[in-house]
């Protein structure tokens, strides 16, 4: 049978497995283990990584060629691409390279298809650096297939290599050390680091303090950057010494019976003592260290790294911010010789001020040091656009983009040709969340569309440093070609090499193979446009329909509805591309719940990013999820009017983190509409969550706390700031009428367990029945890595929303690896 035939057969089996649902308005009396097994096959973490060649990560060579790894029929393959020649072929002959490596280092265990550590051009020939044994690496001529054994100089994963690759910095006992990668010699660069005020150390407010204490979480030197010439280091040092310790209690520790308390430094909203930050510079040769203090009341913007350097490497550019009213953000020039700061640009907003509408994306800012210019992102006219400024005097030279659409990411700049490449949504007709690639001249002119396909062109510049991401470079060094990856909900990704001149396709690199996902029984969701509660604003939703759903055959009231809700103001969650729809980051289980017989919808309502600033600002001030809840209700009612068989008397909701807040908010605020809710790891109030100008939630929710005469400092232990009182779900506890299950992990630093327990206290005082699922030794990733939670969430909806009995003693298999991190 062909792969397509197998996929069809699996889908039909899933339909017949749930045939009991086909009776008019009836629900099955019981779901079987086979029903759950079929749903488990399409669970997100079981599909993650099973789409082959979904992306291409290029490793560019100075001459404009690049190499990349692909998933071959029998394992990894490495290809070399020449954009000028429009050619694509093997980077090396695996068998010949294996033989050459084995001859040079006979005792080493060489993998059948060696993986290059790096590839370089040397006298016109390609040379690769490859792993050997513990002390040796291999330097191989890929034309002559001749290898030499050389001392291992590849830095440890937890070191930060210098630009020339000759040395690396690492952290030891709260200080930075330098290691010569050739000789192995080490020396201390700083000497005054201490606990909670170290150099290159992950601060506790980064929300991984417990696993760091346990030795389970390690990162390279944090917030440290090399100058391009390798002579200086610029970093941020975080002072948490005065922050009050916060207890995280493992009630059922892995070993022993006495509860284990982990004290972390975590300030709450309104605390007098919050984490403080300062910059420092290190002269690598002399070891001289200079402290660079930020202006009083300002902090570094943690979503941004060093944004650029002057040509002489003596000055760097970074961003500072303060989140009171108005919120302000400044681009500053740092003089590393004397530690002085010079303000270049200041951006202000009565709500949020950001460097990208999506805070987890890298800043849509580029420093063009050679021409003393900077491309700056601003939402000052109500939409996120790009502006060109003079770095010397902060003068705006010109607007680069304008209109009722949003710039998403800067992909690259060709400074020689004065061309900027960026993605945007909403400039073309259709779905505004689909990204397209554009080119615009730095010296003026209208943007030129380079990707005509109506699809989501998944080009970005990498994940923000707030998540520890690294920069991606999809633009060739010559500026003549760019790598484009695009998909739709029902069409797997294609990766093309395009000309930056006119978008012409130079070469097709990959067509993703999604056969494993389809054979598992996964089926693509539908993208739908609906109206917000105001009756005017367009909303976009992604809907997962049960297998076999038909508008013509659906019976009244046949399908219960589940609202998969996130609602945080930093990301969108209604999938628009194939990979995210098949293996979502958040919320998960949408395909699985649909496979069990629910209609599952995710809506990007007002208050989420990706549209205008006014659309985004609906979640700023007051109850940040309230407008979204009303929008969800209106959208689901419209969905039911357009899709026969949906049961508006059986609507449930679930969500995690910000979605945990929103799902509890939904059933408490609209008990007339939502009948069942599962809320995991919710930030149910803000007064019990982390605060402060560096990583406090005030920067994205409602600004600095307002305690009236006491200002921003909490006057008493139980004081709640006026601008956050409406965010407290406990205020609505008396409204509960349906079934609510609250879930939390006791070592969750991201959505603190105490906040969930504080909501339970209010529910008890209101004499309300609810369910509570406590997961010992679990952190914020519980919704992605805890199979027990996932099964309990399915059971809850099957029993209380569908009115059926779940299979007895069914056990989901745990994921092979933990899920990705993120709020």
HELIX and SHEET records of a PDB file:
HELIX    1   1 UNK A    3  UNK A   17  1                                  15    
HELIX    2   2 UNK A   19  UNK A   22  5                                   4    
HELIX    3   3 UNK A   33  UNK A   41  1                                   9    
HELIX    4   4 UNK A   44  UNK A   47  1                                   4    
HELIX    5   5 UNK A   94  UNK A  104  1                                  11    
HELIX    6   6 UNK A  204  UNK A  206  5                                   3    
HELIX    7   7 UNK A  209  UNK A  213  1                                   5    
HELIX    8   8 UNK A  369  UNK A  371  5                                   3    
HELIX    9   9 UNK A  465  UNK A  467  5                                   3    
HELIX   10  10 UNK A  515  UNK A  519  1                                   5    
HELIX   11  11 UNK A  578  UNK A  582  1                                   5    
HELIX   12  12 UNK A  590  UNK A  595  1                                   6    
HELIX   13  13 UNK A  613  UNK A  617  1                                   5    
HELIX   14  14 UNK A  626  UNK A  642  1                                  17    
HELIX   15  15 UNK A  658  UNK A  669  1                                  12    
HELIX   16  16 UNK A  697  UNK A  699  5                                   3    
HELIX   17  17 UNK A  708  UNK A  710  5                                   3    
HELIX   18  18 UNK A  725  UNK A  727  5                                   3    
HELIX   19  19 UNK A  729  UNK A  735  5                                   7    
HELIX   20  20 UNK A  753  UNK A  765  1                                  13    
HELIX   21  21 UNK A  782  UNK A  785  1                                   4    
HELIX   22  22 UNK A  787  UNK A  797  1                                  11    
HELIX   23  23 UNK A  798  UNK A  802  3                                   5    
SHEET    1   A 4 UNK A  59  UNK A  60  0                                        
SHEET    2   A 4 UNK A  66  UNK A  72 -1                                        
SHEET    3   A 4 UNK A  75  UNK A  82 -1                                        
SHEET    4   A 4 UNK A  87  UNK A  90 -1                                        
SHEET    1   B 4 UNK A 116  UNK A 122  0                                        
SHEET    2   B 4 UNK A 125  UNK A 131 -1                                        
SHEET    3   B 4 UNK A 136  UNK A 141 -1                                        
SHEET    4   B 4 UNK A 146  UNK A 151 -1                                        
SHEET    1   C 4 UNK A 160  UNK A 161  0                                        
SHEET    2   C 4 UNK A 167  UNK A 172 -1                                        
SHEET    3   C 4 UNK A 175  UNK A 180 -1                                        
SHEET    4   C 4 UNK A 186  UNK A 188 -1                                        
SHEET    1   D 4 UNK A 224  UNK A 226  0                                        
SHEET    2   D 4 UNK A 232  UNK A 239 -1                                        
SHEET    3   D 4 UNK A 276  UNK A 283 -1                                        
SHEET    4   D 4 UNK A 289  UNK A 292 -1                                        
SHEET    1   E 2 UNK A 245  UNK A 250  0                                        
SHEET    2   E 2 UNK A 260  UNK A 265 -1                                        
SHEET    1   F 3 UNK A 299  UNK A 300  0                                        
SHEET    2   F 3 UNK A 315  UNK A 322 -1                                        
SHEET    3   F 3 UNK A 308  UNK A 309 -1                                        
SHEET    1   G 4 UNK A 299  UNK A 300  0                                        
SHEET    2   G 4 UNK A 315  UNK A 322 -1                                        
SHEET    3   G 4 UNK A 327  UNK A 335 -1                                        
SHEET    4   G 4 UNK A 341  UNK A 349 -1                                        
SHEET    1   H 4 UNK A 366  UNK A 368  0                                        
SHEET    2   H 4 UNK A 373  UNK A 378 -1                                        
SHEET    3   H 4 UNK A 385  UNK A 390 -1                                        
SHEET    4   H 4 UNK A 396  UNK A 399 -1                                        
SHEET    1   I 4 UNK A 406  UNK A 414  0                                        
SHEET    2   I 4 UNK A 419  UNK A 425 -1                                        
SHEET    3   I 4 UNK A 435  UNK A 441 -1                                        
SHEET    4   I 4 UNK A 448  UNK A 449 -1                                        
SHEET    1   J 4 UNK A 456  UNK A 457  0                                        
SHEET    2   J 4 UNK A 481  UNK A 488 -1                                        
SHEET    3   J 4 UNK A 491  UNK A 499 -1                                        
SHEET    4   J 4 UNK A 505  UNK A 511 -1                                        
SHEET    1   K 8 UNK A 526  UNK A 531  0                                        
SHEET    2   K 8 UNK A 538  UNK A 544 -1                                        
SHEET    3   K 8 UNK A 599  UNK A 604 -1                                        
SHEET    4   K 8 UNK A 559  UNK A 564  1                                        
SHEET    5   K 8 UNK A 646  UNK A 656  1                                        
SHEET    6   K 8 UNK A 676  UNK A 680  1                                        
SHEET    7   K 8 UNK A 739  UNK A 745  1                                        
SHEET    8   K 8 UNK A 771  UNK A 775  1                                        
END                                                                             
